[in-house]
Amino acid sequence: MTLQLDSCTYAYRRWQPPVLKDFSWQLPRGLTILLGPNGAGKSTLLRLGAAVAQPRTGTVQFDGLHSRTKEYRKSVAWMPQNITPMPNLTAREYVSYIGWLKGMNRHDAWAHAAQALQQVELAEEADTPTTRLSGGQLRRVGVAGALVHQARVILLDEPTAGMDPKQRRVFRDILRGLTDRVSVLMSTHDVADLAEEADNVTVLEAGHILYSGDTAGFMEHTPPGTASGRAAEGAYTALLERT
């Protein structure tokens, strides 16, 4: 039971070269960190996985469900990099609305919204207008929106961008608590997001996979003599320099 891309090709314009070409990959269980420089294809991979975009060729599936189906979109949740507050909606109303858009009836969406906010430690802000939430709180509301319809895969695009160290720690702890029930893929530019929480790492460069495996295997690429506390950065840099 996994999300997988098989021989996918995708370009943003027909006259442009593909961002991904004949690209195959599958999401491991647990928390996976997606690394790569700008233009590597991280957001494209996430958009294909979330069925926000469809490949020109190839298929995207989860547990036998094709990405063009309603059942697939209910199983896979996507949180874009920017979470926009909605005027006149509280945190609970915002999350409930996402559940309704995913096909839940209003009663279930409202009930599950409260549970989802509890999971991301925002129950006390349920009645707070989204326009009054901090950036870190808005991102947690975005995760609650992914949880409300009981998705089995959550895709997050740069979710910790702009957070202070404390907010980042809270956010990572929340993600760590979810991975016994769902698989999480989180793209980031910050190698420090690996910390000790990530189960797996995938590194992209120009639409090609440089590494995809467990975190321990990724760390083996750290050059000898790398300063303490910079092992993950050293491994990432070493992989990029081999291309």
C-alpha positions as CSV (number, residue, x, y, z in Angstrom):
1,M,0.0,0.0,0.0
2,T,2.1,2.9,-1.3
3,L,2.0,5.9,-3.5
4,Q,4.0,5.3,-6.7
5,L,4.9,7.1,-9.9
6,D,5.6,4.9,-12.9
7,S,7.4,6.2,-16.0
8,C,6.0,9.7,-15.6
9,T,6.8,12.6,-17.9
10,Y,5.7,16.1,-17.1
11,A,6.4,19.6,-18.5
12,Y,4.6,22.8,-17.5
13,R,4.4,23.9,-21.2
14,R,4.3,21.7,-24.3
15,W,7.3,23.6,-25.8
16,Q,9.4,23.4,-22.6
17,P,11.6,20.4,-21.8
18,P,10.1,18.1,-19.2
19,V,10.8,18.7,-15.5
20,L,10.4,14.9,-15.0
21,K,11.0,12.4,-17.8
22,D,10.3,8.7,-17.6
23,F,10.4,9.2,-13.8
24,S,9.6,6.3,-11.5
25,W,9.6,6.4,-7.7
26,Q,7.6,5.1,-4.8
27,L,7.0,6.7,-1.3
28,P,8.3,4.6,1.6
29,R,6.4,4.2,4.8
30,G,7.0,6.7,7.6
31,L,8.4,10.3,7.2
32,T,10.3,10.9,4.0
33,I,12.3,14.1,3.5
34,L,12.5,15.3,-0.2
35,L,15.7,17.4,-0.9
36,G,17.0,19.1,-3.9
37,P,18.0,22.6,-5.3
38,N,15.5,24.9,-6.9
39,G,14.3,23.4,-10.2
40,A,15.1,19.9,-9.2
41,G,11.5,18.7,-9.6
42,K,10.4,18.5,-5.9
43,S,7.2,20.6,-6.3
44,T,6.4,18.8,-9.5
45,L,6.7,15.4,-7.8
46,L,4.4,16.6,-5.0
47,R,1.8,18.1,-7.5
48,L,1.7,14.8,-9.4
49,G,1.4,12.8,-6.2
50,A,-1.4,15.1,-5.0
51,A,-3.3,14.8,-8.4
52,V,-3.1,18.6,-8.7
53,A,-1.3,17.9,-12.0
54,Q,-1.4,14.8,-14.3
55,P,1.6,13.4,-16.1
56,R,1.8,13.6,-19.9
57,T,2.7,10.0,-19.9
58,G,2.9,7.4,-17.2
59,T,0.7,6.7,-14.2
60,V,0.4,7.8,-10.5
61,Q,-1.3,5.4,-8.2
62,F,-2.0,4.7,-4.5
63,D,-3.1,1.3,-3.3
64,G,-4.3,0.5,-6.9
65,L,-6.2,3.8,-7.2
66,H,-5.4,5.9,-10.2
67,S,-4.7,9.6,-9.5
68,R,-7.6,10.7,-11.7
69,T,-10.2,9.1,-9.4
70,K,-12.1,10.7,-6.6
71,E,-11.1,7.8,-4.2
72,Y,-7.4,8.6,-4.9
73,R,-7.8,12.3,-4.0
74,K,-9.6,11.3,-0.8
75,S,-6.6,9.1,0.2
76,V,-3.9,11.5,-0.6
77,A,-3.7,15.0,0.9
78,W,-1.5,17.9,-0.2
79,M,-0.4,21.0,1.7
80,P,1.0,23.7,-0.6
81,Q,3.8,25.9,0.6
82,N,1.6,28.9,1.1
83,I,-1.5,28.5,3.3
84,T,-3.8,31.5,2.7
85,P,-6.1,32.5,5.6
86,M,-9.8,32.7,4.7
87,P,-11.5,35.9,5.9
88,N,-14.5,35.2,8.2
89,L,-13.5,31.5,8.8
90,T,-12.3,30.2,12.1
91,A,-9.6,27.5,12.2
92,R,-12.3,24.8,12.7
93,E,-14.5,26.2,9.9
94,Y,-11.5,26.3,7.6
95,V,-10.6,22.6,8.3
96,S,-14.2,21.6,8.1
97,Y,-14.6,23.3,4.7
98,I,-11.6,21.3,3.4
99,G,-13.3,18.1,4.6
100,W,-16.5,19.1,2.8
101,L,-14.5,19.7,-0.4
102,K,-13.1,16.2,-0.1
103,G,-16.6,14.7,-0.1
104,M,-17.5,14.5,3.6
105,N,-20.9,15.5,4.7
106,R,-21.2,18.7,6.8
107,H,-21.8,16.9,10.1
108,D,-18.8,14.6,9.7
109,A,-16.5,17.3,8.4
110,W,-17.4,19.5,11.4
111,A,-16.8,16.7,13.9
112,H,-13.5,15.5,12.3
113,A,-12.3,19.1,12.1
114,A,-12.2,19.2,15.9
115,Q,-10.3,15.9,16.0
116,A,-7.8,17.1,13.4
117,L,-7.0,20.3,15.2
118,Q,-6.5,18.3,18.4
119,Q,-3.9,16.2,16.6
120,V,-1.9,19.2,15.5
121,E,-2.2,20.8,19.0
122,L,-4.5,23.6,17.9
123,A,-7.7,22.7,19.7
124,E,-7.5,25.9,21.8
125,E,-7.5,27.9,18.6
126,A,-10.5,26.2,17.0
127,D,-12.6,29.4,17.2
128,T,-9.8,31.8,16.3
129,P,-10.3,33.5,12.9
130,T,-7.6,32.2,10.5
131,T,-6.6,35.8,9.8
132,R,-5.4,36.1,13.4
133,L,-3.2,32.9,13.4
134,S,0.5,33.0,13.1
135,G,2.4,31.6,10.1
136,G,3.3,28.5,12.1
137,Q,-0.2,28.0,13.3
138,L,-1.6,28.4,9.8
139,R,0.8,25.6,8.6
140,R,-0.5,23.4,11.3
141,V,-4.1,24.2,10.2
142,G,-3.0,23.1,6.8
143,V,-1.9,19.7,8.2
144,A,-5.2,19.5,10.0
145,G,-6.9,20.0,6.7
146,A,-4.9,17.1,5.4
147,L,-6.0,14.9,8.3
148,V,-9.7,15.8,8.4
149,H,-10.7,13.5,5.6
150,Q,-8.5,10.7,7.0
151,A,-6.0,10.7,4.2
152,R,-3.4,7.9,4.2
153,V,-0.7,9.9,2.5
154,I,0.2,13.5,3.3
155,L,2.4,15.6,0.9
156,L,3.9,18.8,2.3
157,D,5.7,21.4,0.2
158,E,8.2,23.4,2.3
159,P,6.0,23.3,5.4
160,T,8.7,24.7,7.8
161,A,9.7,27.7,5.6
162,G,9.6,30.9,7.7
163,M,9.2,29.1,11.0
164,D,11.4,29.9,14.0
165,P,13.3,27.0,15.7
166,K,10.6,26.4,18.3
167,Q,7.9,26.3,15.7
168,R,9.9,23.9,13.6
169,R,10.4,21.6,16.5
170,V,6.7,21.5,17.4
171,F,5.9,20.9,13.7
172,R,8.4,18.0,13.4
173,D,7.1,16.4,16.6
174,I,3.6,16.6,15.2
175,L,4.6,14.9,12.0
176,R,6.5,12.2,13.9
177,G,3.3,11.4,15.8
178,L,1.4,10.9,12.6
179,T,3.6,8.4,10.8
180,D,2.2,5.3,12.6
181,R,-1.0,5.9,10.7
182,V,0.0,7.8,7.5
183,S,3.0,8.1,5.2
184,V,4.3,11.7,5.0
185,L,6.5,13.2,2.3
186,M,7.9,16.7,3.1
187,S,10.0,18.7,0.7
188,T,12.5,21.2,2.1
189,H,15.5,23.3,1.2
190,D,16.8,23.0,4.8
191,V,18.8,19.8,5.4
192,A,18.4,20.4,9.1
193,D,14.8,19.3,8.8
194,L,16.3,15.8,8.7
195,A,17.1,15.9,12.4
196,E,16.6,12.5,13.8
197,E,12.9,12.3,12.8
198,A,13.1,11.3,9.1
199,D,12.9,7.6,8.3
200,N,13.9,8.1,4.7
201,V,15.5,10.6,2.3
202,T,15.1,11.2,-1.4
203,V,17.4,13.6,-3.2
204,L,16.5,15.1,-6.6
205,E,18.7,17.0,-9.1
206,A,17.3,18.1,-12.5
207,G,14.5,15.5,-12.3
208,H,16.8,12.6,-11.5
209,I,17.1,10.7,-8.2
210,L,20.5,10.9,-6.7
211,Y,19.5,9.0,-3.6
212,S,16.4,7.3,-2.2
213,G,16.6,5.2,0.9
214,D,16.7,5.2,4.6
215,T,18.3,8.1,6.5
216,A,21.2,6.0,7.8
217,G,22.2,5.2,4.2
218,F,22.0,8.8,3.3
219,M,24.2,9.8,6.2
220,E,26.9,7.3,4.9
221,H,27.6,9.8,2.1
222,T,29.0,12.3,4.7
223,P,32.6,13.0,3.8
224,P,35.2,12.2,6.5
225,G,36.2,15.1,8.7
226,T,32.8,16.8,8.3
227,A,32.2,19.1,11.3
228,S,29.9,17.8,14.1
229,G,26.3,18.8,13.5
230,R,26.8,19.2,9.8
231,A,26.8,15.6,8.8
232,A,23.4,15.8,6.9
233,E,24.5,18.9,5.0
234,G,27.8,17.2,4.1
235,A,26.0,14.1,2.8
236,Y,23.7,16.3,0.7
237,T,26.5,18.4,-0.7
238,A,28.5,15.3,-1.5
239,L,25.7,13.8,-3.5
240,L,25.1,17.0,-5.5
241,E,28.8,17.3,-6.3
242,R,28.8,13.9,-7.9
243,T,26.5,15.0,-10.7
